[in-house]
């Protein structure tokens, strides 16, 4: 499991902190410490580690649930959404959104999957959708972020997503 602590754009001289934790207790302690000096903390972990997932839900202001455009991923996501709904009983202010990933808006199957998410999962979605682009894997394979890669469309998607996240967090 890894997570990132980020200082706000108002203080660009501050650096990005990358940390890892062996278990949820260590993660909670590190997040509590860094929350005193960082404006944003991004937690990244697999959704199926029960203690870690629950701890992340209790620590987070916004949960981003990536969802690939496939029926299998929709099915797998339903368990995580149940866990999020349980956490909302303790933290009603917990906000979450589905982020479509590897999405091809021009296909019939993508439109059908989107309708299935609305009817079956009933989960809020980000307006931004990340397309099915090789730029994401190529940038990663070269040790770069997408905004450092040469694919203009991927950069625009990621910028739109970042802006949407910031709007949600400010509200």
C-alpha positions as CSV (number, residue, x, y, z in Angstrom):
1,X,0.0,0.0,0.0
2,X,1.3,3.5,-0.8
3,X,0.1,7.0,-0.2
4,X,1.1,10.5,-1.1
5,X,1.2,13.7,0.9
6,X,0.9,16.8,-1.2
7,X,1.3,20.5,-0.3
8,X,-1.2,22.8,-2.0
9,X,-0.5,24.8,-5.2
10,X,-0.3,27.9,-3.1
11,X,3.0,26.6,-1.7
12,X,4.7,25.1,-4.8
13,X,8.2,25.0,-3.1
14,X,7.0,22.2,-0.9
15,X,7.8,18.7,-2.1
16,X,5.7,15.6,-2.7
17,X,6.1,13.0,0.1
18,X,5.7,9.3,-0.8
19,X,5.3,6.9,2.0
20,X,4.2,3.3,2.5
21,X,2.7,1.5,5.5
22,X,2.8,-2.1,6.5
23,X,-0.7,-2.1,8.0
24,X,-3.6,0.2,8.7
25,X,-2.3,1.2,12.1
26,X,0.9,2.5,10.7
27,X,-1.0,4.2,7.9
28,X,-3.4,6.0,10.4
29,X,-0.4,7.2,12.5
30,X,1.5,8.5,9.4
31,X,-1.6,10.2,8.0
32,X,-2.4,11.9,11.3
33,X,1.2,13.2,11.5
34,X,1.4,14.5,7.9
35,X,-2.1,16.0,8.0
36,X,-0.6,18.7,10.3
37,X,1.9,19.8,7.6
38,X,0.3,18.8,4.2
39,X,-2.9,20.1,2.6
40,X,-3.8,17.0,0.7
41,X,-3.1,13.3,1.2
42,X,-3.9,10.7,-1.5
43,X,-4.3,7.2,-0.2
44,X,-3.8,4.4,-2.7
45,X,-4.5,0.7,-1.9
46,X,-6.3,-2.3,-3.3
47,X,-10.0,-2.2,-2.3
48,X,-10.1,-5.7,-0.9
49,X,-7.9,-5.3,2.2
50,X,-10.6,-5.0,4.8
51,X,-8.8,-3.2,7.7
52,X,-6.9,-0.9,5.3
53,X,-10.0,-0.1,3.3
54,X,-12.1,0.7,6.4
55,X,-9.3,2.9,7.9
56,X,-9.0,4.8,4.6
57,X,-12.7,5.4,4.5
58,X,-12.5,6.9,8.0
59,X,-9.6,9.1,7.1
60,X,-10.8,10.4,3.7
61,X,-12.8,13.3,2.5
62,X,-13.3,12.0,-1.0
63,X,-13.1,8.4,-2.2
64,X,-12.2,7.9,-5.9
65,X,-13.5,4.5,-7.0
66,X,-11.8,3.7,-10.4
67,X,-14.0,1.6,-12.6
68,X,-13.0,0.0,-15.9
69,X,-15.6,-0.3,-18.6
70,X,-16.4,-4.0,-18.1
71,X,-19.2,-5.9,-16.5
72,X,-16.8,-7.8,-14.3
73,X,-15.4,-4.6,-12.8
74,X,-18.9,-3.3,-12.1
75,X,-19.7,-6.6,-10.3
76,X,-16.5,-6.4,-8.3
77,X,-17.1,-2.7,-7.4
78,X,-20.5,-3.5,-5.7
79,X,-18.7,-5.0,-2.7
80,X,-16.6,-1.9,-2.2
81,X,-19.6,0.4,-2.5
82,X,-21.4,-1.6,0.2
83,X,-18.3,-1.0,2.5
84,X,-18.5,2.7,1.7
85,X,-22.2,2.8,2.5
86,X,-21.4,1.1,5.9
87,X,-18.7,3.8,6.6
88,X,-21.2,6.6,5.8
89,X,-23.3,5.4,8.7
90,X,-20.4,6.6,11.0
91,X,-19.3,9.4,8.7
92,X,-22.3,10.8,6.8
93,X,-20.1,13.5,5.2
94,X,-18.0,10.9,3.4
95,X,-18.0,11.7,-0.3
96,X,-17.3,9.2,-3.0
97,X,-17.5,9.1,-6.8
98,X,-16.9,6.5,-9.5
99,X,-14.1,7.4,-12.0
100,X,-14.6,5.7,-15.3
101,X,-11.2,4.4,-16.5
102,X,-10.4,2.9,-20.0
103,X,-13.7,4.4,-21.1
104,X,-14.7,4.5,-24.8
105,X,-17.7,6.8,-24.9
106,X,-18.3,6.1,-28.6
107,X,-19.0,2.4,-28.0
108,X,-22.4,0.8,-27.5
109,X,-21.1,-1.4,-24.6
110,X,-19.7,1.7,-22.7
111,X,-23.1,3.4,-22.9
112,X,-24.8,0.1,-21.7
113,X,-22.3,-0.2,-18.8
114,X,-22.9,3.4,-17.8
115,X,-26.6,2.7,-17.7
116,X,-26.0,-0.4,-15.6
117,X,-23.9,1.6,-13.1
118,X,-26.7,4.1,-12.8
119,X,-29.4,1.4,-12.3
120,X,-27.5,-1.2,-10.3
121,X,-24.8,0.6,-8.3
122,X,-26.6,3.9,-8.0
123,X,-23.3,5.6,-7.3
124,X,-22.3,9.2,-8.1
125,X,-19.8,9.6,-10.9
126,X,-17.2,12.1,-11.8
127,X,-18.0,14.0,-14.9
128,X,-14.5,13.4,-16.2
129,X,-13.9,10.0,-17.7
130,X,-10.4,8.7,-18.5
131,X,-10.2,7.2,-22.0
132,X,-8.7,3.9,-23.1
133,X,-5.2,5.4,-23.9
134,X,-1.8,3.8,-24.1
135,X,-0.4,7.1,-22.8
136,X,-1.3,6.1,-19.2
137,X,0.7,2.8,-19.3
138,X,3.5,4.3,-21.5
139,X,4.1,7.2,-19.1
140,X,4.2,4.9,-16.1
141,X,6.6,2.5,-17.9
142,X,8.9,5.4,-18.5
143,X,8.7,6.7,-14.9
144,X,6.7,9.7,-15.9
145,X,3.4,11.2,-15.0
146,X,0.8,11.6,-17.8
147,X,1.2,15.4,-17.7
148,X,4.9,14.8,-18.6
149,X,4.0,12.6,-21.6
150,X,3.3,13.7,-25.1
151,X,-0.4,12.7,-25.4
152,X,-2.4,15.9,-25.3
153,X,-5.7,14.2,-24.8
154,X,-4.5,12.2,-21.8
155,X,-3.1,15.4,-20.3
156,X,-6.4,17.2,-20.8
157,X,-8.3,14.3,-19.2
158,X,-6.1,14.3,-16.1
159,X,-6.2,18.1,-15.8
160,X,-10.0,18.0,-16.0
161,X,-10.1,15.2,-13.4
162,X,-7.8,17.2,-11.0
163,X,-9.9,20.3,-11.3
164,X,-13.0,18.3,-10.6
165,X,-11.5,16.8,-7.5
166,X,-10.4,20.2,-6.3
167,X,-13.9,21.6,-6.8
168,X,-15.5,18.8,-4.9
169,X,-13.0,19.1,-2.0
170,X,-13.6,22.9,-1.8
171,X,-17.3,22.4,-1.6
